[in-house]
Amino acid sequence: MSSVAVSDDQFEAEVLQSDMPVMVDFWAEWCGPCKALSPLVDEVANEMGDKVKIVKVNIDENPEAPTKYGVRGIPTLMIFKGGQVVDTRVGGMPKSQLTEWIEGAV
């Protein structure tokens, strides 16, 4: 399962009400580190799709969720379980670190 773009209108249904853990990638088109991280997030989504749902929120198009969860810098990655944030990382990372972090949190 690849990553899914989620809007503010879909955030509650796709993330907060999800039956499985969800990793949210808050990003923006103008963000260089976000663009570098994006293909890694997609690879991890394809590899771990049975364990965790991976979604992306464009902060410029969807300002409500990032504001609600205090996103100050991007890329910001958050893992949600049962509608609650259980872990957060800010900034880019190699794929191995990303995978390890998700596995440890879910």
C-alpha positions as CSV (number, residue, x, y, z in Angstrom):
1,M,0.0,0.0,0.0
2,S,1.5,3.3,-1.0
3,S,1.2,6.6,0.9
4,V,-2.1,8.5,0.6
5,A,-2.6,12.3,0.5
6,V,-4.9,13.4,3.2
7,S,-6.7,16.8,3.5
8,D,-7.9,18.5,6.7
9,D,-11.4,17.3,5.8
10,Q,-10.2,13.7,5.7
11,F,-7.8,13.8,8.7
12,E,-10.2,12.7,11.4
13,A,-11.5,9.7,9.4
14,E,-8.2,8.6,7.9
15,V,-5.9,9.2,10.9
16,L,-7.7,9.7,14.2
17,Q,-10.4,7.0,13.5
18,S,-8.0,4.5,11.9
19,D,-8.0,0.9,13.2
20,M,-4.3,0.6,12.6
21,P,-1.4,2.9,13.5
22,V,-0.9,5.9,11.1
23,M,2.3,7.7,10.3
24,V,1.6,11.2,9.1
25,D,4.2,13.1,7.0
26,F,3.6,16.8,7.2
27,W,5.3,18.4,4.2
28,A,5.3,21.3,1.7
29,E,6.1,21.6,-2.0
30,W,8.8,24.2,-1.4
31,C,10.6,22.1,1.3
32,G,13.9,20.5,0.0
33,P,14.2,18.0,2.9
34,C,10.6,17.0,2.4
35,K,11.2,16.2,-1.3
36,A,14.3,14.1,-0.3
37,L,12.3,12.2,2.3
38,S,9.1,11.7,0.2
39,P,10.4,8.7,-2.0
40,L,11.7,7.0,1.2
41,V,8.3,7.4,2.9
42,D,6.6,5.9,-0.2
43,E,9.1,2.9,-0.2
44,V,8.4,2.3,3.5
45,A,4.6,2.6,2.8
46,N,4.9,-0.1,0.2
47,E,7.0,-2.4,2.5
48,M,5.1,-1.8,5.8
49,G,1.5,-1.2,4.5
50,D,0.1,-4.2,6.4
51,K,1.4,-2.8,9.7
52,V,0.9,0.9,9.4
53,K,-1.0,3.3,7.3
54,I,1.2,6.1,5.9
55,V,-0.4,9.4,4.9
56,K,1.0,12.8,3.7
57,V,-0.5,16.2,4.6
58,N,0.5,19.2,2.5
59,I,0.7,22.0,5.2
60,D,0.1,24.8,2.7
61,E,-3.1,23.3,1.4
62,N,-4.3,21.9,4.8
63,P,-3.3,24.2,7.6
64,E,-5.7,22.9,10.3
65,A,-4.1,19.6,11.2
66,P,-0.5,20.9,11.4
67,T,-1.6,23.9,13.5
68,K,-3.6,21.6,15.9
69,Y,-0.6,19.3,16.4
70,G,2.0,22.1,16.7
71,V,4.0,21.5,13.6
72,R,6.7,24.1,13.5
73,G,9.2,22.7,11.1
74,I,9.0,20.3,8.2
75,P,9.2,17.6,7.4
76,T,7.5,16.5,10.6
77,L,6.5,12.9,11.0
78,M,4.0,11.8,13.6
79,I,2.8,8.4,14.5
80,F,-0.8,8.1,15.7
81,K,-2.4,5.2,17.6
82,G,-6.0,5.2,18.7
83,G,-6.3,8.9,17.7
84,Q,-3.4,10.0,19.8
85,V,0.2,11.1,18.9
86,V,2.6,8.5,20.2
87,D,5.8,9.8,18.7
88,T,7.2,12.6,16.6
89,R,10.3,13.2,14.5
90,V,11.3,16.5,12.8
91,G,13.7,16.5,9.8
92,G,14.9,14.1,7.2
93,M,16.4,10.7,8.0
94,P,17.8,7.7,6.0
95,K,15.3,5.0,5.1
96,S,16.8,2.5,7.6
97,Q,16.3,5.0,10.5
98,L,12.7,5.8,9.3
99,T,11.8,2.0,9.2
100,E,13.4,1.4,12.6
101,W,11.5,4.4,14.1
102,I,8.2,3.2,12.7
103,E,8.7,-0.4,13.8
104,G,9.6,0.8,17.3
105,A,6.5,2.9,17.6
106,V,3.9,0.6,16.1
